[in-house]
Protein backbone atom coordinates (compact mmCIF):
# COMPACT_ATOMS: atom_id res chain seq x y z
CA UNK A 1 0.00 0.00 0.00
CA UNK A 2 2.89 2.33 0.78
CA UNK A 3 4.41 1.66 -2.66
CA UNK A 4 1.11 2.51 -4.34
CA UNK A 5 0.99 5.81 -2.46
CA UNK A 6 4.54 6.68 -3.55
CA UNK A 7 3.82 5.78 -7.18
CA UNK A 8 0.58 7.81 -7.19
CA UNK A 9 2.43 10.81 -5.75
CA UNK A 10 5.15 10.51 -8.36
CA UNK A 11 2.67 10.26 -11.24
CA UNK A 12 0.70 13.22 -9.87
CA UNK A 13 3.86 15.32 -9.62
CA UNK A 14 4.77 14.52 -13.23
CA UNK A 15 1.29 15.44 -14.46
CA UNK A 16 1.21 18.76 -12.61
CA UNK A 17 4.71 19.82 -13.67
CA UNK A 18 4.13 18.92 -17.30
CA UNK A 19 1.15 21.30 -17.52
CA UNK A 20 3.09 24.54 -17.80
CA UNK A 21 1.13 27.71 -18.56
CA UNK A 22 4.29 29.66 -19.43
CA UNK A 23 4.34 29.55 -23.22
CA UNK A 24 7.75 30.59 -24.50
CA UNK A 25 6.73 31.08 -28.10
CA UNK A 26 8.30 33.87 -30.09
CA UNK A 27 6.09 36.47 -31.73
CA UNK A 28 7.30 36.57 -35.30
CA UNK A 29 5.48 38.74 -37.79
CA UNK A 30 6.19 37.88 -41.40
CA UNK A 31 5.37 40.25 -44.24
CA UNK A 32 4.54 37.72 -46.98
CA UNK A 33 3.10 39.39 -50.09
CA UNK A 34 3.11 36.29 -52.30
CA UNK A 35 1.44 32.89 -52.37
CA UNK A 36 3.35 30.78 -49.90
CA UNK A 37 3.28 27.37 -48.27
CA UNK A 38 4.02 26.86 -44.59
CA UNK A 39 5.63 23.54 -43.75
CA UNK A 40 5.73 22.38 -40.13
CA UNK A 41 8.84 20.36 -39.29
CA UNK A 42 7.74 18.25 -36.34
CA UNK A 43 11.11 16.79 -35.39
CA UNK A 44 12.88 20.16 -35.37
CA UNK A 45 9.94 22.15 -34.01
CA UNK A 46 10.37 24.72 -36.80
CA UNK A 47 8.26 26.16 -39.59
CA UNK A 48 9.55 26.59 -43.16
CA UNK A 49 8.15 29.10 -45.62
CA UNK A 50 8.21 28.16 -49.31
CA UNK A 51 7.65 30.59 -52.16
Backbone as XML, in Angstrom:
<?xml version="1.0"?>
<chain id="A" units="angstrom">
  <residue number="1" name="UNK">
    <atom name="N" x="0.827" y="-1.196" z="0.000"/>
    <atom name="CA" x="0.000" y="0.000" z="0.000"/>
    <atom name="C" x="0.869" y="1.256" z="0.000"/>
  </residue>
  <residue number="2" name="UNK">
    <atom name="N" x="1.990" y="1.184" z="0.721"/>
    <atom name="CA" x="2.890" y="2.334" z="0.781"/>
    <atom name="C" x="3.506" y="2.591" z="-0.596"/>
  </residue>
  <residue number="3" name="UNK">
    <atom name="N" x="3.845" y="1.514" z="-1.321"/>
    <atom name="CA" x="4.413" y="1.660" z="-2.656"/>
    <atom name="C" x="3.407" y="2.298" z="-3.607"/>
  </residue>
  <residue number="4" name="UNK">
    <atom name="N" x="2.159" y="1.930" z="-3.496"/>
    <atom name="CA" x="1.114" y="2.511" z="-4.342"/>
    <atom name="C" x="0.973" y="3.998" z="-4.070"/>
  </residue>
  <residue number="5" name="UNK">
    <atom name="N" x="1.066" y="4.397" z="-2.826"/>
    <atom name="CA" x="0.994" y="5.806" z="-2.457"/>
    <atom name="C" x="2.169" y="6.587" z="-3.039"/>
  </residue>
  <residue number="6" name="UNK">
    <atom name="N" x="3.349" y="6.020" z="-3.005"/>
    <atom name="CA" x="4.539" y="6.680" z="-3.549"/>
    <atom name="C" x="4.426" y="6.808" z="-5.065"/>
  </residue>
  <residue number="7" name="UNK">
    <atom name="N" x="3.976" y="5.753" z="-5.723"/>
    <atom name="CA" x="3.820" y="5.784" z="-7.176"/>
    <atom name="C" x="2.762" y="6.795" z="-7.579"/>
  </residue>
  <residue number="8" name="UNK">
    <atom name="N" x="1.644" y="6.847" z="-6.874"/>
    <atom name="CA" x="0.583" y="7.807" z="-7.186"/>
    <atom name="C" x="1.075" y="9.236" z="-6.993"/>
  </residue>
  <residue number="9" name="UNK">
    <atom name="N" x="1.872" y="9.476" z="-5.970"/>
    <atom name="CA" x="2.427" y="10.813" z="-5.746"/>
    <atom name="C" x="3.385" y="11.200" z="-6.863"/>
  </residue>
  <residue number="10" name="UNK">
    <atom name="N" x="4.197" y="10.257" z="-7.290"/>
    <atom name="CA" x="5.155" y="10.511" z="-8.360"/>
    <atom name="C" x="4.441" y="10.819" z="-9.671"/>
  </residue>
  <residue number="11" name="UNK">
    <atom name="N" x="3.436" y="10.033" z="-10.013"/>
    <atom name="CA" x="2.667" y="10.259" z="-11.241"/>
    <atom name="C" x="1.938" y="11.601" z="-11.173"/>
  </residue>
  <residue number="12" name="UNK">
    <atom name="N" x="1.380" y="11.924" z="-10.034"/>
    <atom name="CA" x="0.704" y="13.216" z="-9.872"/>
    <atom name="C" x="1.662" y="14.382" z="-10.027"/>
  </residue>
  <residue number="13" name="UNK">
    <atom name="N" x="2.863" y="14.249" z="-9.485"/>
    <atom name="CA" x="3.858" y="15.321" z="-9.620"/>
    <atom name="C" x="4.261" y="15.507" z="-11.068"/>
  </residue>
  <residue number="14" name="UNK">
    <atom name="N" x="4.408" y="14.426" z="-11.807"/>
    <atom name="CA" x="4.767" y="14.525" z="-13.226"/>
    <atom name="C" x="3.648" y="15.202" z="-14.010"/>
  </residue>
  <residue number="15" name="UNK">
    <atom name="N" x="2.405" y="14.843" z="-13.730"/>
    <atom name="CA" x="1.286" y="15.441" z="-14.457"/>
    <atom name="C" x="1.160" y="16.934" z="-14.181"/>
  </residue>
  <residue number="16" name="UNK">
    <atom name="N" x="1.348" y="17.349" z="-12.933"/>
    <atom name="CA" x="1.208" y="18.759" z="-12.606"/>
    <atom name="C" x="2.372" y="19.593" z="-13.120"/>
  </residue>
  <residue number="17" name="UNK">
    <atom name="N" x="3.569" y="19.042" z="-13.169"/>
    <atom name="CA" x="4.711" y="19.816" z="-13.667"/>
    <atom name="C" x="4.752" y="19.857" z="-15.175"/>
  </residue>
  <residue number="18" name="UNK">
    <atom name="N" x="4.116" y="18.899" z="-15.845"/>
    <atom name="CA" x="4.127" y="18.918" z="-17.305"/>
    <atom name="C" x="3.110" y="19.901" z="-17.865"/>
  </residue>
  <residue number="19" name="UNK">
    <atom name="N" x="2.148" y="20.330" z="-17.082"/>
    <atom name="CA" x="1.147" y="21.296" z="-17.521"/>
    <atom name="C" x="1.643" y="22.702" z="-17.188"/>
  </residue>
  <residue number="20" name="UNK">
    <atom name="N" x="2.480" y="23.235" z="-18.032"/>
    <atom name="CA" x="3.093" y="24.535" z="-17.802"/>
    <atom name="C" x="2.328" y="25.603" z="-18.574"/>
  </residue>
  <residue number="21" name="UNK">
    <atom name="N" x="1.875" y="26.641" z="-17.902"/>
    <atom name="CA" x="1.134" y="27.714" z="-18.561"/>
    <atom name="C" x="2.057" y="28.759" z="-19.174"/>
  </residue>
  <residue number="22" name="UNK">
    <atom name="N" x="3.338" y="28.712" z="-18.879"/>
    <atom name="CA" x="4.288" y="29.664" z="-19.429"/>
    <atom name="C" x="4.645" y="29.223" z="-20.836"/>
  </residue>
  <residue number="23" name="UNK">
    <atom name="N" x="4.100" y="29.905" z="-21.828"/>
    <atom name="CA" x="4.335" y="29.552" z="-23.223"/>
    <atom name="C" x="5.448" y="30.433" z="-23.760"/>
  </residue>
  <residue number="24" name="UNK">
    <atom name="N" x="6.588" y="29.838" z="-24.043"/>
    <atom name="CA" x="7.752" y="30.595" z="-24.498"/>
    <atom name="C" x="7.829" y="30.699" z="-26.012"/>
  </residue>
  <residue number="25" name="UNK">
    <atom name="N" x="6.706" y="30.949" z="-26.649"/>
    <atom name="CA" x="6.730" y="31.085" z="-28.100"/>
    <atom name="C" x="7.174" y="32.480" z="-28.478"/>
  </residue>
  <residue number="26" name="UNK">
    <atom name="N" x="7.826" y="32.572" z="-29.604"/>
    <atom name="CA" x="8.295" y="33.868" z="-30.089"/>
    <atom name="C" x="7.223" y="34.473" z="-30.981"/>
  </residue>
  <residue number="27" name="UNK">
    <atom name="N" x="7.012" y="35.768" z="-30.854"/>
    <atom name="CA" x="6.087" y="36.469" z="-31.729"/>
    <atom name="C" x="6.851" y="36.923" z="-32.961"/>
  </residue>
  <residue number="28" name="UNK">
    <atom name="N" x="6.623" y="36.224" z="-34.058"/>
    <atom name="CA" x="7.303" y="36.566" z="-35.303"/>
    <atom name="C" x="6.258" y="37.013" z="-36.306"/>
  </residue>
  <residue number="29" name="UNK">
    <atom name="N" x="6.382" y="38.222" z="-36.789"/>
    <atom name="CA" x="5.479" y="38.739" z="-37.792"/>
    <atom name="C" x="6.189" y="38.704" z="-39.132"/>
  </residue>
  <residue number="30" name="UNK">
    <atom name="N" x="5.606" y="37.981" z="-40.073"/>
    <atom name="CA" x="6.193" y="37.883" z="-41.401"/>
    <atom name="C" x="5.362" y="38.708" z="-42.368"/>
  </residue>
  <residue number="31" name="UNK">
    <atom name="N" x="6.035" y="39.468" z="-43.209"/>
    <atom name="CA" x="5.369" y="40.245" z="-44.237"/>
    <atom name="C" x="5.479" y="39.464" z="-45.538"/>
  </residue>
  <residue number="32" name="UNK">
    <atom name="N" x="4.523" y="38.577" z="-45.794"/>
    <atom name="CA" x="4.537" y="37.725" z="-46.979"/>
    <atom name="C" x="3.505" y="38.277" z="-47.953"/>
  </residue>
  <residue number="33" name="UNK">
    <atom name="N" x="3.986" y="38.803" z="-49.084"/>
    <atom name="CA" x="3.096" y="39.394" z="-50.092"/>
    <atom name="C" x="2.998" y="38.522" z="-51.334"/>
  </residue>
  <residue number="34" name="UNK">
    <atom name="N" x="3.163" y="37.218" z="-51.185"/>
    <atom name="CA" x="3.112" y="36.292" z="-52.304"/>
    <atom name="C" x="2.485" y="34.992" z="-51.823"/>
  </residue>
  <residue number="35" name="UNK">
    <atom name="N" x="1.981" y="34.193" z="-52.780"/>
    <atom name="CA" x="1.439" y="32.891" z="-52.368"/>
    <atom name="C" x="2.553" y="32.037" z="-51.755"/>
  </residue>
  <residue number="36" name="UNK">
    <atom name="N" x="2.308" y="31.518" z="-50.600"/>
    <atom name="CA" x="3.346" y="30.777" z="-49.898"/>
    <atom name="C" x="2.762" y="29.537" z="-49.249"/>
  </residue>
  <residue number="37" name="UNK">
    <atom name="N" x="3.649" y="28.595" z="-48.973"/>
    <atom name="CA" x="3.277" y="27.368" z="-48.267"/>
    <atom name="C" x="4.064" y="27.316" z="-46.969"/>
  </residue>
  <residue number="38" name="UNK">
    <atom name="N" x="3.380" y="27.023" z="-45.899"/>
    <atom name="CA" x="4.022" y="26.865" z="-44.592"/>
    <atom name="C" x="4.154" y="25.371" z="-44.310"/>
  </residue>
  <residue number="39" name="UNK">
    <atom name="N" x="5.369" y="24.940" z="-44.023"/>
    <atom name="CA" x="5.626" y="23.536" z="-43.747"/>
    <atom name="C" x="6.090" y="23.409" z="-42.306"/>
  </residue>
  <residue number="40" name="UNK">
    <atom name="N" x="5.392" y="22.587" z="-41.534"/>
    <atom name="CA" x="5.734" y="22.376" z="-40.131"/>
    <atom name="C" x="6.670" y="21.177" z="-40.046"/>
  </residue>
  <residue number="41" name="UNK">
    <atom name="N" x="7.855" y="21.416" z="-39.485"/>
    <atom name="CA" x="8.844" y="20.362" z="-39.292"/>
    <atom name="C" x="8.727" y="19.872" z="-37.861"/>
  </residue>
  <residue number="42" name="UNK">
    <atom name="N" x="8.048" y="18.749" z="-37.679"/>
    <atom name="CA" x="7.736" y="18.245" z="-36.344"/>
    <atom name="C" x="8.946" y="17.857" z="-35.524"/>
  </residue>
  <residue number="43" name="UNK">
    <atom name="N" x="9.941" y="17.224" z="-36.151"/>
    <atom name="CA" x="11.112" y="16.789" z="-35.387"/>
    <atom name="C" x="11.950" y="17.959" z="-34.909"/>
  </residue>
  <residue number="44" name="UNK">
    <atom name="N" x="12.056" y="18.999" z="-35.729"/>
    <atom name="CA" x="12.884" y="20.157" z="-35.373"/>
    <atom name="C" x="12.113" y="21.235" z="-34.650"/>
  </residue>
  <residue number="45" name="UNK">
    <atom name="N" x="10.803" y="21.140" z="-34.608"/>
    <atom name="CA" x="9.942" y="22.153" z="-34.006"/>
    <atom name="C" x="10.154" y="23.503" z="-34.664"/>
  </residue>
  <residue number="46" name="UNK">
    <atom name="N" x="10.217" y="23.492" z="-36.019"/>
    <atom name="CA" x="10.372" y="24.719" z="-36.799"/>
    <atom name="C" x="9.300" y="24.783" z="-37.865"/>
  </residue>
  <residue number="47" name="UNK">
    <atom name="N" x="9.185" y="25.957" z="-38.485"/>
    <atom name="CA" x="8.265" y="26.159" z="-39.592"/>
    <atom name="C" x="9.061" y="26.712" z="-40.765"/>
  </residue>
  <residue number="48" name="UNK">
    <atom name="N" x="8.880" y="26.112" z="-41.950"/>
    <atom name="CA" x="9.548" y="26.586" z="-43.157"/>
    <atom name="C" x="8.531" y="27.299" z="-44.038"/>
  </residue>
  <residue number="49" name="UNK">
    <atom name="N" x="8.988" y="28.320" z="-44.729"/>
    <atom name="CA" x="8.151" y="29.097" z="-45.621"/>
    <atom name="C" x="8.665" y="28.911" z="-47.029"/>
  </residue>
  <residue number="50" name="UNK">
    <atom name="N" x="7.815" y="28.380" z="-47.933"/>
    <atom name="CA" x="8.214" y="28.165" z="-49.307"/>
    <atom name="C" x="7.480" y="29.126" z="-50.214"/>
  </residue>
  <residue number="51" name="UNK">
    <atom name="N" x="8.212" y="29.678" z="-51.164"/>
    <atom name="CA" x="7.652" y="30.587" z="-52.161"/>
    <atom name="C" x="7.095" y="29.771" z="-53.307"/>
  </residue>
</chain>
